[in-house]
């Protein structure tokens, strides 16, 4: 027989408590002597789990909790004959406890539901090109797998045959599929929407990106925010104060204000209920857990509630350039051919034939830019890679060179070309040259250009009065060229890892809460020293390990969503705290002036707790943008 989960057990006990409350009320209305027994039975069933938790916490952790206050209040109500009020208190308190547990478990289920998307088996490709089904946990790094069309990718690996249209929503939170090609990485838990392809295993099942996501979120849910920690700390002291105040509430009115013993004791029990900080304690934790889950669903992983909370107080944000603000790969921005017609066509075909054999980023930029302009695929050209200078090709007795100016030619350039080249260099661009028999035939300007989302992200933070800074190891001209495109506030070029770290420390002293976003090993020290370190999900393992927040794809616009989410969390927690404290004060004053009864006190107190939890649950909604 399947054992019921704790959440279901609590819900069933709450439901039974409600049934016994209604049954006891009917019997009590008909003056049936069995009514008190029904009420007590319902109270025992409904209050069992939370009373047990309160007693255990008190004995083992020496920490007084609100659970104990509620149990004492219910017992006190019964002692003076208010059976219905006692069970109603137990029922509503149990209901709010069930709702809080549901919130916590729901936020965890949002993440663990992803595990259902990760298959348990994989198709291992054998040498004779047949396949065998094996358990994912038995796969070894280097083995080749076949992933059929429509199947979940079973483990992290690299594409070795075929092209992939991949649904990575479980990893990045993005609904649009991504095209991937030979040599690119694919991740466990994502879906192959295209044709079947082959891949080699690159990680063990326990080390996949998917497994790390689940572990990160689980750790985050066990790391409370500062507000949650503070409320948990004051709970113990607050409960002690209430336990001292209740006897005074009973004795002072009885001896000095002429109240009867029953009235004084009754008001003491009402105080025990309404002064309990249930709503206050529940103001932050459920909302924080919900926000962490919402962020994870949208591709932003917070390693703890404290970092999510801190983000709302951000005053300065620093970005690494390459791979963070820019694409990380140069592209051709300017192309100048010095000849037209057939000569230009020959130059272009030769250039493409030479560069397509190289894996250098500049060569890849050239082939990508001119891929659709090539009219003939040259097969007879003899190519030699001149490391550090460029490439040399022999075609029809002519010597072609592509690379820096000194390598490409020994002839002086016309003044008009020199002026154009200097202008490109002033813009921070790398200039490469193509020559035929020592004569320049073309030259090109290349730049690692900013990502489209980088411009909107910088603008967003500037609108929030947050200082934006770029830190890069690149040459100052290149850095300022990119910074100008981004309209960023402050630029630091030629930065070493130590320089970045020192700048982050200075920024921390000047602005208070700051953030650093990067993706490389050289960014790790700065990430570790910032108030909030943010790593790009496709970055190095060390950057991800030391960071406090991980963007699961190279999309820094997710920072806008994260910042809005943090501000909304702060707003909701503030609302909850103000509301819960106001309700407590109002109920305490009303009780002293005999305005409210125990049932109204129970409804007011526990109702406020339920409202506070429901308010926090609003953060569970998927947020591409946050109000």
LUMGUGU-168246 format. One record per residue (C-alpha): residue number from 1; x, y negated, z negated. Coordinates in steps of 0.001 Angstrom, whole numbers, plus 500000, padded with zeros to 6 digits. Example, Ala and Ser with C-alpha at 12.3 -4.5 7.8 and 13.67 -1.06 7.14 Angstrom:
<recs>
> resi; xx; yy; zz
> 1; 512300; 504500; 492200
> 2; 513670; 501060; 492860
</recs>
This chain:
<recs>
> resi; xx; yy; zz
> 1; 500000; 500000; 500000
> 2; 501361; 496590; 500961
> 3; 502205; 494400; 497999
> 4; 500553; 490973; 498063
> 5; 502863; 487967; 498256
> 6; 503080; 485685; 495241
> 7; 501302; 482935; 497189
> 8; 498340; 485224; 497914
> 9; 498237; 486433; 494303
> 10; 498045; 482825; 493072
> 11; 495303; 481991; 495583
> 12; 493281; 485056; 494596
> 13; 493588; 484215; 490883
> 14; 492457; 480638; 491665
> 15; 489459; 481932; 493626
> 16; 488508; 484364; 490826
> 17; 488844; 481573; 488279
> 18; 486407; 479482; 490371
> 19; 483934; 482373; 490576
> 20; 484068; 482941; 486806
> 21; 483645; 479180; 486249
> 22; 480440; 479109; 488320
> 23; 479152; 482349; 486762
> 24; 479889; 481106; 483246
> 25; 478173; 477778; 483965
> 26; 474999; 479593; 485125
> 27; 475009; 481847; 482055
> 28; 475685; 478895; 479736
> 29; 472714; 476992; 481237
> 30; 470545; 479973; 480314
> 31; 472036; 480077; 476776
> 32; 473548; 483494; 477394
> 33; 475939; 484455; 474579
> 34; 478334; 486122; 477033
> 35; 479190; 482760; 478701
> 36; 482217; 481976; 476451
> 37; 483675; 485409; 477246
> 38; 483258; 484767; 480993
> 39; 484888; 481346; 480640
> 40; 487878; 482759; 478708
> 41; 488305; 485616; 481202
> 42; 488357; 483137; 484086
> 43; 490853; 480935; 482251
> 44; 493205; 483868; 481636
> 45; 493042; 484925; 485285
> 46; 493382; 481412; 486711
> 47; 496054; 480184; 484326
> 48; 498156; 483346; 484118
> 49; 500850; 482533; 486700
> 50; 501461; 478903; 485787
> 51; 501305; 479524; 482019
> 52; 503780; 482388; 482423
> 53; 506031; 480090; 484486
> 54; 505792; 477329; 481861
> 55; 506639; 479671; 478967
> 56; 509525; 481261; 480888
> 57; 510932; 477840; 481811
> 58; 510664; 476670; 478209
> 59; 512404; 479745; 476756
> 60; 515050; 480426; 479418
> 61; 515862; 476899; 480600
> 62; 514907; 474913; 477479
> 63; 512794; 472748; 479774
> 64; 509259; 471675; 478887
> 65; 507011; 471563; 481949
> 66; 503521; 470292; 482741
> 67; 502358; 473917; 483001
> 68; 502656; 474191; 479233
> 69; 500677; 470979; 478689
> 70; 497811; 472275; 480827
> 71; 497700; 475584; 478964
> 72; 497604; 473765; 475601
> 73; 494878; 471402; 476834
> 74; 492706; 474310; 478016
> 75; 493158; 476131; 474690
> 76; 492414; 472923; 472773
> 77; 489197; 472368; 474731
> 78; 488024; 475864; 473873
> 79; 488834; 475385; 470177
> 80; 486281; 472585; 469949
> 81; 483686; 474456; 472011
> 82; 484232; 472810; 475409
> 83; 484439; 476106; 477290
> 84; 483379; 474767; 480673
> 85; 485835; 471878; 480500
> 86; 488619; 474319; 479626
> 87; 487978; 476595; 482598
> 88; 487453; 473643; 484940
> 89; 490850; 472276; 483899
> 90; 492395; 475697; 484489
> 91; 490710; 476074; 487882
> 92; 491713; 472669; 489269
> 93; 495245; 472961; 487872
> 94; 495552; 476414; 489425
> 95; 494181; 475014; 492699
> 96; 496761; 472231; 492793
> 97; 499493; 474746; 491960
> 98; 498324; 476989; 494803
> 99; 498357; 474042; 497171
> 100; 501885; 473072; 496141
> 101; 503115; 476633; 496643
> 102; 501353; 476731; 500009
> 103; 503157; 473513; 500997
> 104; 506535; 474935; 500022
> 105; 505955; 478247; 501769
> 106; 504428; 476584; 504831
> 107; 507542; 474493; 505338
> 108; 509638; 477654; 505110
> 109; 507345; 479567; 507438
> 110; 507741; 476797; 510028
> 111; 511378; 477863; 510262
> 112; 511156; 481594; 509692
> 113; 508430; 481932; 512318
> 114; 511240; 481278; 514789
> 115; 512747; 484624; 513835
> 116; 509831; 486345; 515529
> 117; 511174; 484896; 518805
> 118; 514509; 486685; 518353
> 119; 514358; 490241; 519736
> 120; 515691; 493142; 517702
> 121; 516982; 494992; 520767
> 122; 519075; 494149; 523836
> 123; 519860; 495758; 527210
> 124; 523564; 496642; 527289
> 125; 524993; 496944; 530806
> 126; 527028; 500113; 531373
> 127; 529928; 500535; 533881
> 128; 527660; 502395; 536328
> 129; 525307; 499338; 536322
> 130; 522628; 501178; 534350
> 131; 521368; 499781; 531060
> 132; 520747; 501164; 527605
> 133; 518665; 499621; 524839
> 134; 520629; 498914; 521668
> 135; 519986; 497072; 518419
> 136; 521164; 493446; 518467
> 137; 523051; 493952; 515214
> 138; 525136; 496694; 516907
> 139; 526360; 494436; 519722
> 140; 530086; 493722; 519909
> 141; 531741; 490527; 521185
> 142; 532738; 490955; 524835
> 143; 529982; 493406; 525792
> 144; 527883; 492654; 528882
> 145; 524089; 492395; 528638
> 146; 521279; 492171; 531171
> 147; 518540; 489667; 530289
> 148; 515332; 490267; 532324
> 149; 513071; 487483; 533539
> 150; 510780; 486246; 530782
> 151; 512790; 487944; 528026
> 152; 514166; 486357; 524879
> 153; 517934; 485993; 524924
> 154; 519028; 488392; 522160
> 155; 522341; 486865; 521067
> 156; 524725; 483974; 521772
> 157; 526827; 484485; 524893
> 158; 528111; 483182; 528232
> 159; 526518; 483582; 531663
> 160; 528636; 485861; 533892
> 161; 526227; 486445; 536779
> 162; 523210; 484512; 537992
> 163; 521609; 481197; 537074
> 164; 519243; 480595; 534166
> 165; 516196; 478420; 533595
> 166; 516156; 478454; 529825
> 167; 513465; 477421; 527326
> 168; 515491; 476164; 524345
> 169; 512597; 474718; 522328
> 170; 513359; 477028; 519386
> 171; 516864; 475542; 519149
> 172; 516547; 471936; 520294
> 173; 512845; 471160; 519845
> 174; 512638; 470085; 523511
> 175; 509770; 471497; 525565
> 176; 511408; 470981; 528995
> 177; 513458; 473993; 530227
> 178; 517198; 473597; 530902
> 179; 519086; 474842; 533971
> 180; 522295; 476721; 533164
> 181; 524969; 478092; 535469
> 182; 527908; 480492; 535589
> 183; 530194; 480096; 532580
> 184; 527711; 478102; 530466
> 185; 526580; 479185; 527011
> 186; 523153; 480584; 526173
> 187; 521726; 481034; 522679
> 188; 519802; 483669; 520782
> 189; 516101; 482964; 520320
> 190; 515765; 481060; 523607
> 191; 513755; 482351; 526580
> 192; 514893; 483182; 530116
> 193; 512254; 481625; 532391
> 194; 514177; 482358; 535601
> 195; 515449; 485524; 537254
> 196; 517383; 488266; 535461
> 197; 521008; 487402; 534680
> 198; 524063; 488932; 533078
> 199; 525892; 487568; 530038
> 200; 528770; 488512; 527769
> 201; 528344; 488488; 523993
> 202; 530330; 485677; 522338
> 203; 529184; 485924; 518706
> 204; 528029; 488512; 516208
> 205; 524310; 488501; 515429
> 206; 524916; 486970; 511987
> 207; 526958; 484097; 513435
> 208; 524580; 482902; 516161
> 209; 523446; 479309; 516368
> 210; 519925; 480535; 515652
> 211; 520999; 482250; 512411
> 212; 522870; 479108; 511364
> 213; 519726; 477021; 511881
> 214; 517675; 479247; 509584
> 215; 520433; 479256; 506951
> 216; 520879; 475473; 507129
> 217; 517170; 474841; 506628
> 218; 516937; 477347; 503790
> 219; 519877; 475637; 502056
> 220; 518302; 472217; 502654
> 221; 515035; 473284; 501034
> 222; 516992; 474273; 497940
> 223; 518819; 470926; 497813
> 224; 516390; 468329; 496416
> 225; 516379; 464623; 497157
> 226; 517498; 462108; 494518
> 227; 513890; 461155; 493824
> 228; 512871; 464803; 493358
> 229; 515842; 465429; 491053
> 230; 515045; 462314; 489030
> 231; 511375; 463278; 488617
> 232; 512376; 466799; 487587
> 233; 514776; 465367; 484994
> 234; 512228; 463036; 483409
> 235; 509563; 465775; 483293
> 236; 511146; 467380; 480211
> 237; 511357; 464076; 478309
> 238; 507901; 462986; 479440
> 239; 506290; 466225; 478223
> 240; 507942; 465777; 474805
> 241; 506553; 462237; 474588
> 242; 503053; 463493; 475459
> 243; 503278; 466284; 472868
> 244; 504186; 463676; 470236
> 245; 501500; 461229; 471397
> 246; 498632; 463747; 471245
> 247; 498805; 464302; 467418
> 248; 499004; 460539; 466964
> 249; 495940; 460120; 469199
> 250; 494102; 462583; 466976
> 251; 495249; 461366; 463557
> 252; 495360; 457561; 463931
> 253; 491725; 457137; 465131
> 254; 490549; 459715; 462565
> 255; 492217; 458049; 459554
> 256; 492233; 454381; 460612
> 257; 489461; 453824; 463178
> 258; 486656; 455825; 461604
> 259; 486355; 458406; 464389
> 260; 485010; 461837; 463527
> 261; 487392; 464787; 463561
> 262; 485689; 466314; 466616
> 263; 485814; 463022; 468494
> 264; 489466; 462450; 467591
> 265; 490464; 465990; 468542
> 266; 488456; 465756; 471765
> 267; 490212; 462501; 472725
> 268; 493547; 464140; 471940
> 269; 492744; 466952; 474371
> 270; 491691; 464442; 477021
> 271; 495007; 462614; 476518
> 272; 496870; 465904; 476843
> 273; 495239; 466341; 480251
> 274; 495330; 462829; 481697
> 275; 498835; 461943; 480470
> 276; 500359; 465037; 482062
> 277; 502715; 464051; 484919
> 278; 501534; 466707; 487392
> 279; 500925; 464250; 490226
> 280; 504132; 462344; 489467
> 281; 506239; 465518; 489556
> 282; 504586; 466559; 492838
> 283; 505182; 463151; 494455
> 284; 508476; 463954; 496169
> 285; 509307; 467664; 496521
> 286; 506409; 468857; 498757
> 287; 506785; 465782; 500986
> 288; 510562; 466292; 501283
> 289; 510200; 469966; 502197
> 290; 507573; 469083; 504800
> 291; 509836; 466405; 506308
> 292; 512830; 468771; 506493
> 293; 510686; 471315; 508342
> 294; 509308; 468679; 510692
> 295; 512828; 467489; 511516
> 296; 514033; 471054; 512152
> 297; 511173; 471706; 514560
> 298; 512310; 468630; 516507
> 299; 515955; 469670; 516666
> 300; 517314; 467708; 513672
> 301; 518667; 469771; 510770
> 302; 519146; 468100; 507396
> 303; 521396; 470004; 505007
> 304; 519560; 468589; 502009
> 305; 516717; 466320; 501016
> 306; 519195; 463771; 499672
> 307; 520528; 463062; 503191
> 308; 517048; 462718; 504652
> 309; 516165; 460269; 501876
> 310; 519413; 458279; 502271
> 311; 518830; 457751; 505980
> 312; 516016; 455279; 505263
> 313; 518539; 452993; 503489
> 314; 521040; 453035; 506365
> 315; 522931; 449747; 506859
> 316; 525679; 450687; 509346
> 317; 526039; 453472; 511905
> 318; 529234; 454479; 513737
> 319; 529499; 456571; 516889
> 320; 532335; 458500; 518436
> 321; 532412; 457651; 522155
> 322; 533253; 460726; 524190
> 323; 530494; 463333; 524146
> 324; 528395; 461324; 521707
> 325; 527645; 458000; 523385
> 326; 528961; 459146; 526760
> 327; 528468; 462332; 528751
> 328; 531992; 463497; 527989
> 329; 532721; 463968; 531687
> 330; 533908; 461260; 534114
> 331; 531771; 460435; 537139
> 332; 532637; 458468; 540259
> 333; 531229; 454960; 539991
> 334; 533023; 453423; 543003
> 335; 534253; 455025; 546262
> 336; 536308; 453178; 548930
> 337; 537251; 454828; 552258
> 338; 539692; 452794; 554324
> 339; 538649; 454412; 557616
> 340; 535282; 455035; 559225
> 341; 533768; 457614; 561544
> 342; 535634; 460848; 562219
> 343; 538647; 459841; 560103
> 344; 536427; 459207; 557073
> 345; 534694; 462549; 557622
> 346; 538053; 464337; 557813
> 347; 539249; 462610; 554627
> 348; 536067; 463577; 552790
> 349; 536167; 467231; 553920
> 350; 539837; 467543; 552990
> 351; 539357; 465890; 549609
> 352; 536488; 468254; 548778
> 353; 538457; 471334; 549890
> 354; 541367; 470374; 547617
> 355; 539379; 469373; 544536
> 356; 536958; 472298; 544521
> 357; 539834; 474643; 543582
> 358; 540625; 472678; 540410
> 359; 538995; 472805; 536964
> 360; 540297; 469328; 536019
> 361; 537440; 466995; 534896
> 362; 538422; 464387; 537533
> 363; 538327; 467039; 540272
> 364; 534933; 468252; 539074
> 365; 533675; 464653; 539165
> 366; 534788; 464334; 542801
> 367; 533195; 467605; 543952
> 368; 529974; 466813; 542112
> 369; 529757; 463342; 543671
> 370; 530491; 464397; 547273
> 371; 528844; 467839; 547258
> 372; 526045; 466810; 549634
> 373; 528234; 464695; 551934
> 374; 530651; 467387; 553113
> 375; 530156; 468338; 556789
> 376; 532710; 471167; 557038
> 377; 534048; 473648; 554505
> 378; 537793; 473826; 555278
> 379; 539224; 477323; 554817
> 380; 542740; 476945; 556296
> 381; 544099; 474283; 553979
> 382; 547104; 475222; 551835
> 383; 546745; 473750; 548326
> 384; 549268; 473260; 545537
> 385; 548378; 471924; 542077
> 386; 550979; 469370; 540920
> 387; 550284; 469373; 537186
> 388; 550244; 465907; 535662
> 389; 550197; 464114; 539005
> 390; 547466; 465494; 541253
> 391; 547041; 467975; 544096
> 392; 548879; 468474; 547372
> 393; 547334; 470010; 550491
> 394; 548679; 470957; 553940
> 395; 546160; 470893; 556792
> 396; 547082; 470919; 560504
> 397; 550683; 469882; 559774
> 398; 549460; 466866; 557758
> 399; 550277; 466392; 554083
> 400; 547366; 465278; 551927
> 401; 547722; 464104; 548356
> 402; 545148; 463206; 545717
> 403; 546083; 461814; 542303
> 404; 547622; 458697; 540782
> 405; 549085; 455947; 542979
> 406; 552731; 456871; 542432
> 407; 552049; 460439; 543497
> 408; 549790; 459608; 546454
> 409; 552076; 457147; 548269
> 410; 555323; 455233; 548223
> 411; 553973; 452528; 550558
> 412; 552827; 449119; 549228
> 413; 549091; 448416; 549267
> 414; 547445; 445397; 550930
> 415; 546653; 442538; 548493
> 416; 542882; 442983; 548991
> 417; 543092; 446629; 547848
> 418; 545294; 445716; 544887
> 419; 542728; 443148; 543746
> 420; 539907; 445723; 543963
> 421; 541962; 448324; 542083
> 422; 542848; 445848; 539320
> 423; 539172; 444966; 538980
> 424; 538290; 448640; 538547
> 425; 540999; 449041; 535911
> 426; 539790; 445921; 534090
> 427; 536422; 447635; 533869
> 428; 538112; 450529; 532063
> 429; 537864; 452914; 535006
> 430; 540380; 455553; 536027
> 431; 541476; 455090; 539665
> 432; 542602; 458027; 541802
> 433; 543910; 457882; 545366
> 434; 543727; 460048; 548496
> 435; 546555; 459818; 551032
> 436; 547443; 461394; 554378
> 437; 551107; 461510; 555312
> 438; 551950; 458856; 552701
> 439; 549162; 456472; 553824
> 440; 546268; 455735; 551471
> 441; 542941; 456689; 553099
> 442; 540623; 456301; 550097
> 443; 540511; 455483; 546397
> 444; 537878; 456027; 543718
> 445; 536906; 454550; 540335
> 446; 535811; 457018; 537658
> 447; 534332; 456415; 534236
> 448; 532843; 458483; 531441
> 449; 529520; 456637; 531556
> 450; 527086; 456238; 528640
> 451; 524146; 458597; 528259
> 452; 520788; 457003; 529071
> 453; 519499; 457722; 525576
> 454; 522563; 456045; 524008
> 455; 521465; 452591; 525181
> 456; 517967; 452914; 523702
> 457; 519373; 454377; 520476
> 458; 521802; 451483; 519971
> 459; 519013; 449012; 520679
> 460; 516702; 450733; 518184
> 461; 519198; 450528; 515310
> 462; 520013; 446909; 516106
> 463; 516289; 446120; 515920
> 464; 516333; 447730; 512460
> 465; 519132; 445316; 511399
> 466; 521619; 448181; 511208
> 467; 525213; 447477; 512251
> 468; 526273; 449571; 515272
> 469; 529928; 450518; 515762
> 470; 531845; 452579; 518343
> 471; 535070; 454370; 517383
> 472; 537181; 456019; 520055
> 473; 540690; 457175; 520784
> 474; 540397; 455815; 524330
> 475; 542288; 452862; 525813
> 476; 540833; 449466; 524749
> 477; 539820; 448581; 528329
> 478; 537801; 451777; 528684
> 479; 536302; 451369; 525225
> 480; 535223; 447778; 525846
> 481; 533807; 448663; 529257
> 482; 531563; 451329; 527700
> 483; 530776; 449121; 524721
> 484; 529655; 446329; 527035
> 485; 527290; 448710; 528844
> 486; 525822; 449744; 525486
> 487; 525767; 446210; 524047
> 488; 527161; 447660; 520832
> 489; 528012; 445328; 517924
> 490; 531585; 446380; 517169
> 491; 534259; 448358; 519069
> 492; 537379; 450087; 517740
> 493; 539688; 451639; 520364
> 494; 542874; 453759; 520200
> 495; 541587; 455328; 516963
> 496; 543311; 458307; 515359
> 497; 541350; 460556; 512949
> 498; 543002; 458664; 510086
> 499; 541965; 455311; 511568
> 500; 538355; 456440; 511901
> 501; 538363; 457656; 508297
> 502; 539789; 454348; 506996
> 503; 537192; 452381; 508987
> 504; 534383; 454517; 507566
> 505; 535650; 453964; 504011
> 506; 535843; 450181; 504563
> 507; 532366; 450218; 506066
> 508; 531065; 452157; 503066
> 509; 532345; 449472; 500690
> 510; 530938; 446648; 502820
> 511; 527502; 447991; 503720
> 512; 526710; 450707; 501160
> 513; 524933; 453492; 503037
> 514; 526570; 454280; 506387
> 515; 526502; 457100; 508934
> 516; 529058; 458575; 511324
> 517; 528083; 460532; 514451
> 518; 530633; 462723; 516228
> 519; 531262; 466081; 517840
> 520; 534972; 466861; 517706
> 521; 537625; 468113; 515318
> 522; 539072; 464581; 515238
> 523; 535723; 463283; 513931
> 524; 535512; 465729; 511012
> 525; 537385; 463583; 508406
> 526; 535206; 460544; 509195
> 527; 532033; 462670; 509069
> 528; 533033; 463977; 505648
> 529; 533704; 460489; 504258
> 530; 530542; 458760; 505517
> 531; 527403; 458571; 503364
> 532; 525722; 460628; 506086
> 533; 527768; 462652; 508567
> 534; 525895; 463579; 511756
> 535; 527248; 466238; 514124
> 536; 526169; 466941; 517679
> 537; 524882; 470521; 517926
> 538; 527091; 471325; 520930
> 539; 530139; 470016; 519079
> 540; 532917; 471909; 517306
> 541; 532181; 474273; 514427
> 542; 534201; 472189; 511970
> 543; 532216; 469045; 512802
> 544; 528958; 470935; 512212
> 545; 530286; 472437; 508964
> 546; 531292; 469130; 507355
> 547; 528288; 467126; 508608
> 548; 525160; 466478; 506533
> 549; 522843; 466321; 509548
> 550; 523062; 468298; 512803
> 551; 521467; 467242; 516098
> 552; 520813; 470547; 517828
> 553; 521353; 469122; 521286
> 554; 523455; 466320; 522725
> 555; 520608; 463813; 522450
> 556; 521363; 460999; 520043
> 557; 517873; 459560; 520600
> 558; 516866; 462189; 518016
> 559; 518480; 459839; 515494
> 560; 515599; 457435; 516057
> 561; 513110; 460152; 515183
> 562; 515170; 461138; 512140
> 563; 515357; 457531; 510900
> 564; 511617; 457016; 511358
> 565; 510953; 460320; 509612
> 566; 513134; 459226; 506694
> 567; 511338; 455886; 506431
> 568; 507963; 457623; 506524
> 569; 509100; 460036; 503808
> 570; 510194; 457121; 501635
> 571; 506880; 455379; 502268
> 572; 504845; 458460; 501362
> 573; 506880; 459223; 498227
> 574; 506546; 455592; 497102
> 575; 502783; 455735; 497719
> 576; 502578; 458963; 495722
> 577; 504544; 457610; 492764
> 578; 502576; 454342; 492565
> 579; 499269; 456181; 492943
> 580; 500051; 458879; 490361
> 581; 501382; 456419; 487745
> 582; 498367; 454122; 488276
> 583; 495933; 457015; 487827
> 584; 497706; 458170; 484647
> 585; 497644; 454657; 483141
> 586; 493998; 454114; 484096
> 587; 492923; 457452; 482621
> 588; 494892; 456932; 479379
> 589; 493321; 453477; 478832
> 590; 489857; 454792; 479710
> 591; 490263; 457655; 477244
> 592; 491264; 455325; 474395
> 593; 488107; 453267; 474974
> 594; 485993; 456470; 475218
> 595; 484989; 455705; 478806
> 596; 485830; 459090; 480315
> 597; 484939; 462634; 479309
> 598; 487189; 465670; 479532
> 599; 485660; 466851; 482847
> 600; 486198; 463394; 484418
> 601; 489731; 463353; 483032
> 602; 490395; 466786; 484547
> 603; 488977; 465745; 487923
> 604; 490859; 462428; 487909
> 605; 494162; 463964; 486885
> 606; 494153; 467148; 488972
> 607; 492410; 465394; 491869
> 608; 495259; 462893; 492022
> 609; 497744; 465777; 492084
> 610; 495946; 467394; 495029
> 611; 495786; 464067; 496894
> 612; 499512; 463495; 496351
> 613; 500358; 466941; 497760
> 614; 498032; 466470; 500736
> 615; 499630; 463092; 501440
> 616; 503038; 464773; 501567
> 617; 501689; 467460; 503888
> 618; 501177; 464787; 506567
> 619; 504913; 465034; 507231
> 620; 504502; 468585; 508515
> 621; 502993; 467266; 511719
> 622; 505327; 467502; 514728
> 623; 506817; 464084; 515377
> 624; 508400; 463016; 518634
> 625; 507949; 459535; 517213
> 626; 506913; 458684; 513700
> 627; 504506; 455950; 512726
</recs>
